[in-house]
Amino acid sequence: MAIDPTSATLYAPCAGNVVALQAAKHAVTLRASNGAEILLHVGVDTVAFGGEGFEAHVVQGQDVRVGDPLLTFDLDGLAPRVRSLITPVIIINGGGFAVVRREQQRTVRVGDFLMELQSLGETASSGAVVVPGPEIRKYLRVPYEHGIHARPAALLAAALRGFSADVSALAHGRKANARSAVAWMELGVQRGDEVMVIAIGPDATAAVAALEAAFAAPPAPRVIRDPAVQADERALRGVVASRGIAVGPAALIAGEAPLPSETGAGVARESADLERARAFVRAQLEKLHATTTGLAREVLDAHLSFIDDPELLQTAQAWIARGKSAGYAWREAVEESAKALNAVGDSRVAERADDLRDLAAQVLRALAGDAALLDPPAGSILIGQELLPSQLVGLPAGRIAGFCTAAGGPTSHVALLAAAMGVPALGAAGPRVMHIAEGTPLVLDAEQGLLRIAPDAATLAAAEKALVHDRSKRVAARAAAHSECRLASGERIQVFANVGALADVRVALEHGAEGCGLLRTEFLFLERDTPPDVEQQTETYQSIVSAFAGRPVVIRTLDAGSDKPLRYLPLPRGENPALGVRGVRASLRNPELLREQLRAILRVEPLTACRILLPMITDDSEMQSVREIVEDLCRQLGSATPLLGAMIETPASALGADRLAAVADFLSIGTNDLAQYTLAMDRGESELAAHLDALHPAVLRLISISAAAARAAGRPVAVCGGLASDPLAAALLVGLGVDELSAVPSVIPELKSRLRSLRLDDCRELAERALEAASAAAVRALAVDAGGN
């Protein structure tokens, strides 16, 4: 075979020993473990250069692994001087081997499968290849939460000790020696991917069975915990996903979607089956959509758009045309799109990938005839690996008391749904959740982050008393939610709502929101081929401002970029999208798109109710650039200039808040990103969910600096991130100098109730102590001791 190179490095296509390195450094020969001698020759007639433009990275006699660099060459310099740089891959002792299969006419990456060689060995009189023992092939599904990384790779390699069979693993066109932990990791497979295991030899069946057993019993994921938490066999600590207390029996969440067979029964049959399953799921989604609002409706909107997505259908039909089953085709199509979204590297984009996989599971269940919605006993507490957003949305209101999952975190889609629906929930509780038996009595304390298993009578009685008290507090808080919010010492604290669509406004007002502290405008721009025009934007903004009936509405400009790619927005794709061209950087790079959005906002009436918030600001020059555009548009439209605010989301903007406050009319602190960047912890990394806490003293110090800068400049300062929705943090934020909170609507009554019980001096004293604390856990303990629970 031959490779047309697109990079300047030649890599080892298999493990082996370097048996020859040409003096001109243009060719190298490897001997593989099965004796095959493989010549890799860069280009045609390149020997004539005598080594000019070539650099060797190996020496004769050296052992190499798959993907090790062998040679580097001057691609740009050599290309015009040679007939071709096409690189032949030649089996020079090919008489002893057969090419069983090979790749051709496709793009390959380092480590991808190229071809499979089989030693001919002894042949029978008929000339047929004699295989030493039976060949066993089996498809296995990867169960590990983070794919095959170091620990599961070591487990799989160890499972084959004592077997003589030759065992390989194939996935994504790559082949790995199943006895090598490194080779397993180099496959690059993720949870849910399929791996084909091939074993040849007398004990091939037993070897495959050993691997199958290892796949069925994955190693427990590593969960980082606070060392201050003491082990308790009857309690699990998780991350609070939605606050509250629940008491009830355990009900198991349905397992993963059924595994479809790969082989289809013909294109017509499989196409009809897929259409039938999609129609069934679509009908269920539309029925739910008609009865939901807010974030739940947004989830269903996404699922309804995906169920008829032309790209997904085209990809699925292509798989069916290749002889695959409807389930296999749909799963592969969805997984391909989901991986592309996850590769963006941002948790908010990954939510769309989660929606895709959720939808895939619904269709697969429909294909398998198991499409019933989740139907747990009333008052139960759901437990399992994870709860899909569609499963939660599909439950009748009030059916479950709460849920606790082994995976997930406070920013997951289902966590946001639970908070919006008022369902107490814990995530990231670890694998022990999976061992709780159906019907076991549970106490879910999503205030302290604990799940108590089979509690004794005293603990159960105390929990039920706390639950009654908690319910009465919520009823009282809801009754007083529409009253003005002042501290017990008299200071005014405004409590606004975070909103993502018109449907959210009614919910926000019902829960006592005094306005909108954050209108996310991304919903207008995502999942379309062209940007919304001025008229479309104006109509949407106007409907939301009118619904708030004169109350303040803070409209954040488009927060998109390399972390939230738009088909019509050409931006560079960085290796770390969270640090790329996003937010105001993306807007200033595309000023006409920004001008169109600002023009739409400026046409809203009354404009006095609108404030404009700029995301991902890092220095005052960005504020000045946008202000100039706003003022120019105001002159053209003959309108007054609305208030223009800076979002504090990075350590740079917090530490430079004094300069920003001099050019901005208000500051708004986004604690989700601020915590992510300050603590260097990815918001989408489930293993870090327990430690990604915005109450970490380092984050609180940056909030304190920002608030002090705002006060010195006479500017109001708000918190619109997740920390504003945590009543436990209310006293701390007030004590740090924050005078406005914007939260998810469902928590506003409790938040107002908590604020009304506080005195400013006490809040300031608590904040001072928190700034000197050692950890986020210590800060939370201080808040609880101060009456925050």
Secondary structure, DSSP 8 states (H G I E B T S, - for coil): -EE--SSSEEE-SS-EEEEEE-TTSSEEEEE-TTS-EEEEE-SSSGGGGTTTTEEE---TT-EE-TT-EEEEE-HHHHGGGSS---EEEEETTGGGEEEEEE--SS---TT---EEEEE--SB-TT--B--SS-EEEEEEE---TT-S-HHHHHHHHHTTTT--SEEEEEETTEEEETT-HHHHHHT---TT-EEEEEEESTTHHHHHHHHHHHHHS---------TTS---TTEEE-EEEE--EEEEEEEE---S-----SB-S-HHHHHHHHHHHHHHHHHHHHHHHTT--HHHHHHHHHHHHHHT-HHHHHHHHHHHHTTB-HHHHHHHHHHHHHHHHHTT--HHHHHHHHHHHHHHHHHHHHHTT--------TTEEEEES---HHHHHTS-TTSEEEEEESS--TTSHHHHHHHHHT--EEE---GGGGG--TT-EEEEETTTTEEEES--HHHHHHHHHHHHHHHHHHHHHHHTTTS--B-TTS-B-EEEEEESSHHHHHHHHHTT--SEEEEE-GGGTSS-SS---HHHHHHHHHHHHHHTTTS-EEEE----BTTB--TT------SSGGGSSBTHHHHHHSHHHHHHHHHHHHTSSSGGGEEEEETT--SHHHHHHHHHHHHHHHHHHT----EEEEEE-SHHHHHTHHHHHHH-SEEEE-HHHHHHHHHT--TT-GGGTTT--TTSHHHHHHHHHHHHHHHHTT--EEE-SGGGG-GGGHHHHHHTT--EEEE-GGGHHHHHHHHHT--HHHHHHHHHHHHT-SSHHHHHHHHIIIII-
